[in-house]
Amino acid sequence: MVRTETLPSGLRLVTETLPHVRSAAIGVWLTRGSRHESDQESGISHFVEHMLFKGTNRRSARDLAQAIDSVGGQVDAFTAKEHAGYYIKVLDEHVPIALDLLSDMLLNPALNADDVVREQGVVLEEIKMVEDTPDDLVHEVFVQKFWSRHPLGRPILGMPETVASFSPDRLRDFFRRTYVASNLVVAAAGHIDHDTVRDEVVRAFGSLSHVTPESAGTPPVMSPGVVERTKDIEQSHLCLGTTAYGQGHVDRHAVFVLNTILGGSMSSRLFQHIREDRGLAYSVFSNLSTYTDAGMITIYAGCAADKVDEVVSLALGELRSLRDAAVPAEELRRAKDHLKGSVMLSLENTSARMSHLARQEMAFRRHISFDEMLAEIEAVSADDVQRVAQDLFSDTDIVASVVGPERGGALSPDLLRMSGGETNA
């Protein structure tokens, strides 16, 4: 049973009672991420996430770790483009302890100067790690080019110069105006009672201030083109893609099915035609990223440097094929069943259910039942998939990024035009 409630402070609470388990996952989700930072603040959301584990006014970092370990709990956090999350999984009897720890971290961070200096070194190493991981770097380069004039295009980790500029006072200022009740969602799933959790949340988060949320800003616009980075490595890593719909679009389920057909499984067109039939890549797939007011479909492949042009041509051929011809009934059936199975299998533990509750509340401000999701996927027709492909894979140019060894020539812009080339057989 799912219940939602908005407390007088503006804090939102959503719970799902699962009586057949003995665990509970509790998360506090912030409806702000790297997108909501200024240029000078780039990376501050992620940096604050790190700092909240460095101790509070009541507990040291070691105290926090020992408090979790003493009840056998699991704690983690992340920062994304439009939100951040902090969550703990515990036995049902330890829910009050989990909420007390989360509230202490989010209401009373110490933000000591020595800790800030140490963590700047850690995050700067994290940024270097992306530079040394080409299959991560090619995606980062791609996104920065894709939305080059918009905050969604900035790296979540920030830039070395901005991270190095963070001071305790600056972090406290950001924290005070961002971590407020109206920007937070508490989600819980497991062997819990909604009313009991609500009472604990009111107690734990009663001191949260209420501030009217700021606007997310203007929607991003894609910047077509190519960016290439030369690195002394053996393999070329390639990303290419174009715009998709935002989270709440009426055709979002059709895009989910389209992406599954394109490159979302081992039987997908990209995997079968580029890896299995041609042997050009070990890893090749497509990914759908959706945000409040925007989205993108990205194709990734790792291939030999002298095969980049061929892989690009084949990948764009698959986009044209989806645009120009209806998906056969058997392929559509397989994609929908794969998608439905993936959705259901991904929600078989309390942590996943908790995350699902929070993401739905942030994106739609309501709970969407499993039956409703499955029905929406099942309702997608071949005509829907082709109609969406015709809308998304029109005559617009494509964004591409390549990270790899010197190839003796850059990707031709002519190769990246959806209006050119041939449809794959």
MIFI-638039 format. One record per residue (C-alpha): x, y, z. Coordinates in nm, 4 decimals, padded with zeros to 6 digits. Example, Ala and Ser with C-alpha at 12.3 -4.5 7.8 and 13.67 -1.06 7.14 Angstrom:
BEGIN
X	Y	Z
01.2300	-00.4500	00.7800
01.3670	-00.1060	00.7140
This chain:
BEGIN
X	Y	Z
00.0000	00.0000	00.0000
00.1356	00.3406	-00.1041
00.0514	00.6589	00.0869
00.1634	01.0151	00.0234
00.1426	01.3189	00.2455
00.2706	01.6776	00.2448
00.3615	01.8011	00.5907
00.2886	02.1608	00.6996
00.6533	02.2568	00.6387
00.6247	02.1534	00.2720
00.8255	01.8341	00.3215
00.6723	01.5504	00.1191
00.6444	01.1955	00.2520
00.5687	00.8853	00.0471
00.5668	00.5326	00.1872
00.4951	00.1795	00.0699
00.4143	-00.0905	00.3226
00.5526	-00.4342	00.2303
00.4403	-00.6687	00.5111
00.6235	-00.9748	00.3735
00.9752	-00.8341	00.4386
01.1655	-00.7475	00.7569
01.3761	-00.4632	00.6183
01.3025	-00.1000	00.5455
01.4732	00.1482	00.3135
01.4515	00.5162	00.4077
01.5666	00.7897	00.1731
01.5767	01.1680	00.1758
01.5716	01.3042	-00.1773
01.6646	01.6575	-00.2765
01.4881	01.8009	-00.5821
01.8023	01.9923	-00.6745
02.1127	01.8773	-00.8595
02.3965	02.0055	-01.0755
02.1457	02.1653	-01.3142
02.0462	02.4171	-01.0477
02.3989	02.5426	-00.9805
02.5476	02.8641	-01.1147
02.8618	02.8487	-01.3269
03.0688	02.9514	-01.0253
02.9048	02.6790	-00.8123
02.9617	02.3968	-01.0601
03.0063	02.0761	-00.8611
02.8856	02.2139	-00.5276
02.5842	01.9786	-00.5035
02.8126	01.6775	-00.5347
03.0666	01.8308	-00.2959
02.8011	01.8906	-00.0287
02.6940	01.5266	-00.0663
03.0499	01.4242	00.0238
03.0655	01.6677	00.3157
02.7460	01.5394	00.4789
02.9323	01.2164	00.5585
03.2194	01.4027	00.7281
03.0402	01.4612	01.0535
02.7708	01.6712	01.2164
02.7493	01.8978	01.5188
02.6688	01.5848	01.7242
02.8609	01.3068	01.5535
03.2020	01.2659	01.3933
03.2410	01.0819	01.0624
03.3478	00.7754	01.2625
03.0417	00.8063	01.4878
02.8146	00.8082	01.1805
02.9833	00.4991	01.0385
02.9703	00.3131	01.3690
02.6040	00.4009	01.4234
02.5151	00.2413	01.0892
02.7400	-00.0606	01.1407
02.6009	-00.1237	01.4893
02.2579	-00.2032	01.3452
02.3848	-00.3815	01.0330
02.2591	-00.1031	00.8090
02.3650	00.0071	00.4634
02.4033	00.3753	00.3744
02.4746	00.5466	00.0449
02.4208	00.8702	-00.1468
02.4464	01.0133	-00.4971
02.4125	01.3379	-00.6901
02.2505	01.3645	-01.0335
02.1618	01.6409	-01.2779
01.8267	01.7249	-01.1194
01.8296	01.5619	-00.7763
02.0367	01.4023	-00.5017
01.9585	01.1212	-00.2627
02.0677	00.9921	00.0799
01.9359	00.6570	00.1955
01.9746	00.3896	00.4594
01.8525	00.0298	00.4609
01.7943	-00.1285	00.8031
01.5849	-00.3867	00.9833
01.2319	-00.2608	01.0441
01.2970	-00.2153	01.4185
01.5760	00.0336	01.3437
01.3779	00.2808	01.1315
01.3869	00.5481	01.4081
01.7674	00.5187	01.4208
01.7922	00.5543	01.0406
01.5743	00.8663	01.0422
01.7702	01.0169	01.3301
02.0976	00.9649	01.1415
01.9635	01.1026	00.8144
01.8153	01.4078	00.9820
02.1372	01.4752	01.1721
02.3397	01.4605	00.8496
02.0998	01.6820	00.6564
02.0204	01.9348	00.9290
02.3496	01.9687	01.1201
02.6516	01.9160	00.8910
02.9759	02.0291	01.0505
03.1407	02.1551	00.7280
03.4751	02.1969	00.9041
03.7498	02.3781	00.7155
04.0010	02.0914	00.7485
03.7459	01.8433	00.6151
03.6692	02.0727	00.3211
04.0370	02.0868	00.2231
04.0758	01.7091	00.2462
03.7605	01.6445	00.0460
03.8663	01.8870	-00.2258
04.1623	01.6564	-00.2832
03.9315	01.3549	-00.2981
03.6950	01.5134	-00.5519
03.9827	01.6408	-00.7660
04.1078	01.2809	-00.7820
03.7548	01.1708	-00.8752
03.7598	01.4162	-01.1666
04.0989	01.2780	-01.2777
03.9555	00.9259	-01.2599
03.6952	01.0169	-01.5232
03.9761	01.1474	-01.7457
04.1511	00.8112	-01.7068
03.8368	00.6069	-01.7856
03.7689	00.6573	-02.1575
03.4242	00.4947	-02.1679
03.3162	00.7391	-01.8937
03.5005	01.0323	-02.0463
03.3394	00.9932	-02.3880
02.9939	01.0222	-02.2291
03.0987	01.3307	-02.0306
03.2423	01.4948	-02.3415
02.9244	01.4051	-02.5305
02.6912	01.5631	-02.2744
02.9024	01.8787	-02.2513
02.8778	01.9175	-02.6291
02.5115	01.8141	-02.6483
02.3943	02.0894	-02.4112
02.6993	02.3124	-02.4329
02.5187	02.6359	-02.3438
02.3009	02.4989	-02.0635
02.3571	02.3867	-01.7004
02.2520	02.0300	-01.7927
02.5712	02.0127	-01.9986
02.8027	02.0772	-01.7039
02.9701	01.7819	-01.5293
02.8126	01.6770	-01.2003
03.1569	01.6625	-01.0388
03.2268	02.0239	-01.1315
03.5481	02.1688	-01.2708
03.8847	02.1615	-01.0885
03.8851	02.5401	-01.0500
03.5335	02.5553	-00.9022
03.5909	02.2645	-00.6636
03.9138	02.4262	-00.5445
03.7223	02.7486	-00.4704
03.4712	02.6011	-00.2235
03.4987	02.7319	00.1327
03.3006	02.6391	00.4461
03.1095	02.9682	00.4291
03.0171	02.9138	00.0646
02.9042	02.5590	00.1367
02.6926	02.6752	00.4315
02.5270	02.9426	00.2181
02.4418	02.6866	-00.0522
02.3222	02.4395	00.2083
02.0936	02.6903	00.3849
01.9106	02.7938	00.0674
01.8945	02.4475	-00.0911
01.8323	02.1891	00.1828
01.4896	02.3222	00.2819
01.1607	02.1389	00.3389
01.0012	02.2350	00.0087
01.2959	02.0833	-00.1808
01.2911	01.7502	00.0029
01.1034	01.4207	-00.0318
01.1258	01.1467	00.2304
01.0527	00.8031	00.0860
01.0277	00.4760	00.2749
00.9496	00.1208	00.1676
00.9419	-00.2043	00.3592
00.7949	-00.3418	00.6805
00.6722	-00.0021	00.8007
00.3577	00.1797	00.9076
00.2924	00.5142	00.7380
00.1571	00.6907	01.0462
00.4493	00.5757	01.2603
00.7005	00.6876	00.9979
00.5231	01.0217	00.9642
00.5500	01.0817	01.3385
00.9211	00.9966	01.3296
00.9759	01.2251	01.0284
00.7972	01.5139	01.1998
01.0172	01.4631	01.5043
01.3413	01.4232	01.3105
01.2909	01.6972	01.0512
01.0791	01.9410	01.2495
01.3454	02.2145	01.2371
01.3627	02.2297	00.8574
01.3030	02.5758	00.7161
01.0486	02.6377	00.4414
01.1562	02.8302	00.1325
00.9697	02.8535	-00.1959
01.1576	02.6428	-00.4561
01.3326	02.8280	-00.7349
01.2470	02.7655	-01.0990
01.4456	02.4995	-01.2846
01.5246	02.7545	-01.5562
01.4882	02.7360	-01.9317
01.4806	02.4109	-02.1319
01.8085	02.3145	-02.3002
01.8699	02.3191	-02.6749
02.0909	02.0616	-02.8473
02.4153	02.1853	-03.0067
02.4857	01.9600	-03.3072
02.8454	01.8808	-03.3938
03.1457	01.6634	-03.3220
03.4080	01.6769	-03.0494
03.7102	01.4442	-03.0511
03.9711	01.3855	-02.7798
04.2949	01.2082	-02.8634
04.4263	00.9682	-02.5992
04.7051	00.7143	-02.6121
04.4806	00.4101	-02.5750
04.4076	00.1050	-02.7887
04.0368	00.1488	-02.8596
03.8177	00.4346	-02.9796
03.5106	00.5129	-02.7718
03.2172	00.6680	-02.9522
02.8927	00.8370	-02.8491
02.6324	00.9779	-03.0820
02.2740	01.0805	-03.0308
01.9916	01.3258	-03.0565
01.7116	01.4740	-02.8488
01.4307	01.2766	-02.6862
01.1273	01.3713	-02.4772
01.1155	01.4862	-02.1155
00.9934	01.2770	-01.8230
00.6257	01.3604	-01.8445
00.5769	01.3448	-02.2212
00.2700	01.1572	-02.3407
00.4852	00.9400	-02.5708
00.7480	00.8481	-02.3114
00.6511	00.4798	-02.3092
00.6817	00.4618	-02.6869
01.0357	00.6001	-02.6545
01.1158	00.3369	-02.3898
01.0089	00.0660	-02.6336
01.1967	00.2310	-02.9201
01.5165	00.2442	-02.7144
01.4806	-00.1237	-02.6217
01.4505	-00.2156	-02.9890
01.7411	00.0076	-03.0857
02.0018	-00.0893	-02.8295
01.8527	-00.1850	-02.4938
01.9113	-00.5590	-02.4976
02.1200	-00.8400	-02.6488
01.8572	-00.8926	-02.9187
01.8520	-00.5214	-03.0069
01.9341	-00.4000	-03.3552
02.2607	-00.2307	-03.2566
02.3917	-00.5378	-03.0720
02.2905	-00.7813	-03.3429
02.4021	-00.5792	-03.6454
02.7189	-00.4152	-03.5132
02.8536	-00.6808	-03.2752
02.7058	-01.0109	-03.3857
02.6817	-00.9639	-03.7646
02.9864	-00.7402	-03.8224
03.2082	-00.8056	-03.5200
03.2944	-00.4363	-03.4965
03.2460	-00.3801	-03.1229
03.2432	-00.5736	-02.7983
03.0233	-00.3186	-02.6202
02.7462	-00.1382	-02.8085
02.4159	-00.0119	-02.6708
02.1742	00.2788	-02.6600
02.0563	00.4698	-02.3558
01.7603	00.6993	-02.2890
01.8126	00.9917	-02.0479
01.5088	01.1963	-01.9436
01.4836	01.5165	-01.7419
01.2096	01.7573	-01.6403
01.1908	01.9328	-01.9762
01.4351	01.7482	-02.2022
01.5811	01.4138	-02.2961
01.8353	01.2462	-02.5193
01.8973	00.9124	-02.6853
02.2645	00.8134	-02.6834
02.4364	00.5339	-02.8733
02.7712	00.4096	-02.7376
03.0244	00.1779	-02.8992
03.3845	00.0851	-02.8368
03.5636	-00.0119	-03.1578
03.8922	-00.0037	-03.3468
04.0028	00.3455	-03.4475
03.9775	00.2664	-03.8181
03.6200	00.1410	-03.7776
03.4664	00.4543	-03.6221
03.3178	00.5857	-03.9462
03.1691	00.2458	-04.0281
03.0126	00.2104	-03.6821
02.8673	00.5629	-03.7044
02.7196	00.4864	-04.0464
02.5645	00.1601	-03.9249
02.4249	00.3188	-03.6079
02.2603	00.6047	-03.7959
02.1273	00.3495	-04.0411
01.9418	00.1868	-03.7520
01.7836	00.5216	-03.6607
01.6707	00.5709	-04.0206
01.5330	00.2170	-04.0289
01.3150	00.2842	-03.7242
01.2015	00.6073	-03.8851
01.1286	00.4707	-04.2321
00.9719	00.1294	-04.1631
00.7298	-00.0122	-03.9086
00.8711	-00.2494	-03.6469
00.7684	-00.6120	-03.7152
00.5122	-00.7529	-03.4730
00.7459	-01.0194	-03.3315
01.0210	-00.7657	-03.2597
00.7733	-00.5284	-03.0955
00.6372	-00.8112	-02.8792
00.9872	-00.9095	-02.7692
01.0806	-00.5500	-02.6832
00.7675	-00.4887	-02.4767
00.8076	-00.8140	-02.2841
01.1749	-00.7365	-02.2204
01.0902	-00.3870	-02.0970
00.8091	-00.5076	-01.8705
01.0272	-00.7809	-01.7260
01.3135	-00.5380	-01.6632
01.0808	-00.2954	-01.4840
00.9384	-00.5613	-01.2563
01.2697	-00.7359	-01.1818
01.4312	-00.4025	-01.0930
01.1768	-00.3455	-00.8137
01.2180	-00.6634	-00.6130
01.3896	-00.5129	-00.3083
01.3016	-00.2396	-00.0620
01.5777	-00.0015	-00.1733
01.4590	-00.0121	-00.5324
01.0971	00.0356	-00.4273
01.1932	00.3333	-00.2127
01.3855	00.4925	-00.5013
01.0932	00.4298	-00.7337
00.8534	00.6035	-00.4959
01.0779	00.9078	-00.4647
01.1453	00.9428	-00.8360
00.7745	00.9244	-00.9182
00.6901	01.1820	-00.6545
00.9566	01.4194	-00.7859
00.8676	01.3712	-01.1528
00.4880	01.3340	-01.1420
00.3809	01.4239	-00.7864
00.1800	01.1014	-00.7740
00.2275	00.7269	-00.7498
00.1981	00.5278	-01.0725
00.1036	00.1680	-01.0014
00.2803	-00.1277	-01.1596
-00.0379	-00.2244	-01.3396
-00.0623	00.1252	-01.4890
00.3015	00.1163	-01.6042
00.2653	-00.2262	-01.7614
-00.0577	-00.1240	-01.9349
00.1089	00.1866	-02.0799
00.3960	-00.0223	-02.2178
00.1566	-00.2836	-02.3560
-00.0484	-00.0149	-02.5324
00.2490	00.0971	-02.7458
00.1924	00.0036	-03.1100
00.4256	-00.0265	-03.4076
00.2704	00.2929	-03.5417
00.3560	00.4688	-03.2149
00.7196	00.3625	-03.2378
00.7512	00.4747	-03.5991
00.5710	00.8036	-03.5330
00.8086	00.8839	-03.2468
01.1102	00.7814	-03.4559
00.9942	01.0116	-03.7357
00.9677	01.2956	-03.4863
01.3032	01.2372	-03.3158
01.5121	01.1099	-03.6077
01.4211	01.3789	-03.8566
01.6603	01.5784	-04.0739
01.8407	01.7286	-03.7761
02.2142	01.6809	-03.7379
02.3570	01.4490	-03.4741
02.5885	01.5134	-03.1796
02.8944	01.2884	-03.1597
03.1990	01.2482	-02.9369
03.5055	01.0293	-02.9895
03.7805	00.9512	-02.7387
04.0665	00.7370	-02.8615
04.3958	00.7139	-03.0487
04.4873	00.9386	-03.3384
04.2788	00.8356	-03.6404
04.4292	01.0487	-03.9134
04.1097	01.2488	-03.9684
03.8001	01.3767	-03.7917
03.4411	01.2594	-03.8346
03.2811	01.4301	-04.1310
02.9741	01.6453	-04.0486
02.8124	01.5018	-04.3635
02.8264	01.1554	-04.2071
02.6193	01.2777	-03.9118
02.3183	01.4072	-04.1025
02.0034	01.2009	-04.0580
01.8904	01.3000	-04.4075
02.1880	01.1276	-04.5662
02.3081	00.7693	-04.5813
02.1035	00.4552	-04.6261
01.8579	00.2602	-04.4166
02.0070	-00.0668	-04.2890
01.8541	-00.3815	-04.4242
